Amino acid sequence: MIAAVVLGVLAVGVAGILLLGRRTRFRRRRPDQRPGQRPDQRPDQRPDQRPDQRPDQRPDQQPDQRPDQRPDQRPDQRPGQRADLSAGQRADPRFGEPLDQKAQLDPLTGLPNRRRMHDALGSTLARDAVAVLFVDLDGFKPVNDAHGHEVGDELLRQVAARLSACVREQDVLSRVGGDEFVVLMPGVATAADAESMMYRVRDALFAPFTVHGRRIRIGASVGVHLAPSDSDPDQALRAADEAMYEAKRQGGDRRTGGRHRADP
């Protein structure tokens, strides 16, 4: 009889403990939480998120990252930016190198400047041949003198746009001086391919421009140099520059289809 009473008391005690445990677990979930959420999560979070994350973040992101960033990026970087670049840099897809936009881009046209062009030429010549085209505008100075720098600057921007439409995706177009541009054509080692680009450039710049309501015509003298791999970049640029001056001495863009090339 005593044993039965003891067993009954124990059974009641165990049942009470189990019921209390169930109530305790039930009370740990707040009324504003959704099924599947952990007690330490906010109501607006997904079940797979950490408590320190925002609702719009992926589970693998850090709390200070934007939703469009990769987990390896810093908060100040753009979505497509390489993780090893600073916020003010982008990677040049043609060479895989960091490109500081302020230091290596021409502020007027947005093209690579001489410094960037020289670096690109050196890195490409280390592994491949490059055709170097040196472009000097014919008749730009009279336009600048007659109509002012505002018209001259806009003309240069339009020249940059036309040249950009001429070059291939893998080519490098740069502005290296006031009215001078350089085109680098990696992998081009034949005169025919380089001269084809020369004629394309000359034709593009011979067509009239419209700047602030004014119809303006200019031309271009183009020097071409075929630089084999392992060439010195400074020597390659000098050769293209000399070829350009030879073209200018022969009349510049005379529409005669003359060849202006410095042999490597």
Phi, psi and omega per residue, in radians:
M1 nan -0.786 -3.140
I2 -1.145 -0.680 3.135
A3 -1.089 -0.682 -3.140
A4 -1.128 -0.696 3.136
V5 -1.133 -0.751 -3.133
V6 -1.080 -0.750 3.130
L7 -1.117 -0.638 3.126
G8 -1.153 -0.734 3.130
V9 -1.108 -0.731 3.129
L10 -1.107 -0.710 3.139
A11 -1.093 -0.767 3.115
V12 -1.093 -0.690 -3.141
G13 -1.130 -0.773 3.135
V14 -1.115 -0.743 3.123
A15 -1.081 -0.682 3.119
G16 -1.140 -0.715 3.125
I17 -1.101 -0.767 3.124
L18 -1.090 -0.739 3.131
L19 -1.149 -0.710 3.104
L20 -1.112 -0.694 3.115
G21 -1.100 -0.717 3.124
R22 -1.105 -0.746 3.137
R23 -1.143 -0.662 3.140
T24 -1.125 -0.747 3.122
R25 -1.154 -0.669 3.134
F26 -1.128 -0.683 -3.094
R27 -1.292 -0.300 -3.138
R28 -1.219 -0.448 3.069
R29 -1.486 2.200 -3.133
R30 -1.290 2.717 -3.122
P31 -1.066 -0.454 -3.080
D32 -1.577 0.070 -3.138
Q33 -1.554 2.614 3.127
R34 -1.629 2.773 3.082
P35 -1.041 2.422 3.140
G36 1.664 -0.259 3.133
Q37 -1.422 2.622 3.061
R38 -1.468 2.748 -3.120
P39 -1.063 -0.454 -3.098
D40 -1.551 0.072 -3.139
Q41 -1.635 2.694 3.061
R42 -1.452 2.737 -3.102
P43 -1.043 -0.490 -3.083
D44 -1.545 0.082 -3.128
Q45 -1.645 2.716 3.024
R46 -1.440 2.712 -3.120
P47 -1.043 -0.431 -3.099
D48 -1.557 0.074 -3.102
Q49 -1.655 2.732 3.024
R50 -1.427 2.735 -3.114
P51 -1.061 -0.441 -3.089
D52 -1.563 0.075 -3.102
Q53 -1.660 2.749 3.046
R54 -1.466 2.740 -3.100
P55 -1.040 -0.500 -3.086
D56 -1.536 0.069 -3.100
Q57 -1.635 2.714 3.043
R58 -1.442 2.724 -3.095
P59 -1.044 -0.451 -3.087
D60 -1.571 0.059 -3.099
Q61 -1.615 2.748 3.050
Q62 -1.462 2.718 -3.063
P63 -1.029 -0.498 -3.090
D64 -1.637 0.126 3.131
Q65 -1.591 2.702 3.056
R66 -1.451 2.734 -3.110
P67 -1.050 -0.450 -3.087
D68 -1.574 0.120 -3.116
Q69 -1.705 2.721 3.030
R70 -1.426 2.732 -3.120
P71 -1.050 -0.449 -3.099
D72 -1.541 0.043 -3.110
Q73 -1.645 2.719 3.032
R74 -1.486 2.760 -3.089
P75 -1.050 -0.432 -3.092
D76 -1.546 0.058 -3.090
Q77 -1.657 2.745 3.083
R78 -1.403 2.756 -3.055
P79 -0.978 -0.729 -3.085
G80 -1.593 0.140 -3.026
Q81 -1.455 2.514 3.091
R82 -1.153 2.511 -3.047
A83 -1.156 -0.380 -3.099
D84 -1.585 0.070 3.138
L85 -1.751 2.625 3.061
S86 -1.349 2.955 -3.075
A87 -1.083 -0.463 -3.110
G88 -1.621 0.215 -3.112
Q89 -2.117 2.718 2.964
R90 -2.380 2.785 -3.140
A91 -1.613 2.314 3.065
D92 -1.383 1.988 -3.065
P93 -1.128 -0.345 -3.127
R94 -1.365 -0.396 -3.067
F95 -2.274 -0.144 3.099
G96 1.158 0.508 -3.083
E97 -2.065 2.665 3.062
P98 -1.095 2.429 3.127
L99 -2.220 1.959 3.097
D100 -1.427 1.994 -2.998
Q101 -1.102 -0.692 -3.077
K102 -1.290 -0.663 -3.041
A103 -1.481 -0.413 -2.973
Q104 -2.157 0.208 3.079
L105 -2.086 2.508 3.073
D106 -1.251 2.142 -3.051
P107 -1.168 -0.422 -3.101
L108 -1.406 -0.818 -3.043
T109 -1.794 -0.302 -3.069
G110 1.400 0.042 3.113
L111 -1.427 2.797 2.988
P112 -0.981 2.507 3.129
N113 -1.584 -3.037 -3.083
R114 -1.052 -0.702 -3.118
R115 -1.074 -0.821 -3.133
R116 -1.155 -0.713 3.128
M117 -1.067 -0.750 -3.126
H118 -1.115 -0.726 3.102
D119 -1.101 -0.741 -3.133
A120 -1.139 -0.708 3.132
L121 -1.113 -0.787 -3.139
G122 -1.089 -0.766 -3.111
S123 -1.205 -0.567 3.136
T124 -1.329 -0.726 3.136
L125 -1.099 -0.389 3.128
A126 -1.150 -0.317 -3.090
R127 -2.336 -0.161 -3.022
D128 -2.724 2.825 3.027
A129 -1.329 2.700 -3.126
V130 -2.451 2.303 2.959
A131 -1.573 2.194 -3.104
V132 -1.919 2.119 3.103
L133 -1.945 2.126 3.124
F134 -1.825 2.069 -3.032
V135 -1.947 2.161 3.070
D136 -2.136 2.220 -3.083
L137 -1.266 2.355 3.054
D138 -1.681 2.208 3.083
G139 1.514 0.196 -3.135
F140 -1.303 -0.723 -3.074
K141 -1.050 -0.772 3.081
P142 -1.045 -0.624 3.097
V143 -1.136 -0.780 -3.139
N144 -1.113 -0.728 -3.126
D145 -1.197 -0.669 -3.050
A146 -1.382 -0.633 -2.993
H147 -1.986 -0.124 3.083
G148 1.683 2.905 -3.068
H149 -1.193 -0.509 -3.140
E150 -1.104 -0.767 3.083
V151 -1.178 -0.734 3.128
G152 -1.055 -0.729 3.124
D153 -1.129 -0.738 3.134
E154 -1.159 -0.648 3.086
L155 -1.082 -0.734 3.111
L156 -1.105 -0.659 3.099
R157 -1.132 -0.691 3.110
Q158 -1.205 -0.645 3.054
V159 -1.046 -0.799 3.130
A160 -1.045 -0.679 3.138
A161 -1.161 -0.723 3.134
R162 -1.173 -0.738 3.116
L163 -1.126 -0.654 3.116
S164 -1.072 -0.574 3.120
A165 -1.308 -0.325 -3.124
C166 -1.447 -0.678 -2.951
V167 -1.364 2.802 3.076
R168 -1.364 2.902 -3.120
E169 -1.075 -0.629 -3.089
Q170 -1.493 -0.094 3.135
D171 -1.373 2.813 3.095
V172 -2.057 2.068 3.081
L173 -1.878 2.256 -3.104
S174 -2.392 2.702 2.967
R175 -1.799 2.092 -3.009
V176 -1.927 -0.096 3.134
G177 -2.848 -2.967 -3.084
G178 -0.949 -0.976 3.121
D179 -2.219 0.562 -3.118
E180 -2.068 2.402 3.139
F181 -2.300 2.671 3.087
V182 -2.248 2.372 3.055
V183 -1.993 2.198 3.049
L184 -1.844 2.240 -3.124
M185 -2.071 1.565 -3.131
P186 -1.065 2.442 3.073
G187 1.457 -0.044 -3.129
V188 -1.663 2.076 -3.098
A189 -2.211 0.096 -3.127
T190 -1.974 2.530 -3.127
A191 -1.109 -0.615 -3.080
A192 -1.075 -0.785 -3.134
D193 -1.162 -0.727 -3.123
A194 -1.178 -0.723 -3.123
E195 -1.236 -0.523 3.040
S196 -1.058 -0.727 3.078
M197 -1.185 -0.656 3.122
M198 -1.016 -0.835 -3.135
Y199 -1.145 -0.628 3.122
R200 -1.120 -0.735 3.107
V201 -1.104 -0.814 -3.111
R202 -1.111 -0.722 3.122
D203 -1.123 -0.704 -3.117
A204 -1.125 -0.651 -3.086
L205 -1.524 -0.273 3.107
F206 -1.308 -0.524 3.116
A207 -1.091 2.474 -3.059
P208 -1.123 2.605 3.078
F209 -1.834 2.639 3.004
T210 -2.050 1.970 -3.080
V211 -2.180 2.000 -3.138
H212 0.897 0.759 3.101
G213 1.442 -0.043 -3.130
R214 -1.776 2.397 3.083
R215 -1.593 2.096 -3.016
I216 -2.199 2.376 3.075
R217 -2.060 2.323 3.017
I218 -2.365 -3.116 3.061
G219 -2.459 -2.903 -3.137
A220 -2.668 2.389 2.942
S221 -1.732 2.244 -3.047
V222 -2.148 2.165 3.026
G223 -1.834 2.419 -3.084
V224 -2.133 2.345 3.052
H225 -2.330 2.292 3.091
L226 -1.693 1.890 -3.088
A227 -1.748 2.047 3.082
P228 -1.231 2.873 3.125
S229 -1.068 2.646 -3.097
D230 1.240 0.204 3.082
S231 -1.298 2.793 3.054
D232 -1.371 2.168 -3.082
P233 -1.078 -0.642 3.118
D234 -1.135 -0.729 3.121
Q235 -1.141 -0.671 3.118
A236 -1.103 -0.742 3.123
L237 -1.163 -0.704 3.120
R238 -1.103 -0.693 -3.139
A239 -1.143 -0.723 3.104
A240 -1.167 -0.661 3.109
D241 -1.122 -0.762 3.111
E242 -1.122 -0.668 3.089
A243 -1.127 -0.628 3.094
M244 -1.131 -0.773 3.123
Y245 -1.152 -0.579 3.062
E246 -1.148 -0.702 3.082
A247 -1.099 -0.686 3.138
K248 -1.177 -0.664 3.108
R249 -1.144 -0.499 3.127
Q250 -1.491 0.089 3.067
G251 2.013 0.059 3.105
G252 1.131 -2.365 -3.118
D253 -1.450 1.481 -3.100
R254 -1.644 0.014 -3.124
R255 1.108 0.502 -3.125
T256 -1.762 -0.137 -3.140
G257 1.273 0.420 3.138
G258 -1.184 2.709 -3.137
R259 -1.673 2.277 3.123
H260 -2.224 1.624 -3.044
R261 -2.478 2.381 3.012
A262 -1.702 2.152 -3.140
D263 -1.201 2.477 3.131
P264 -1.171 nan nan
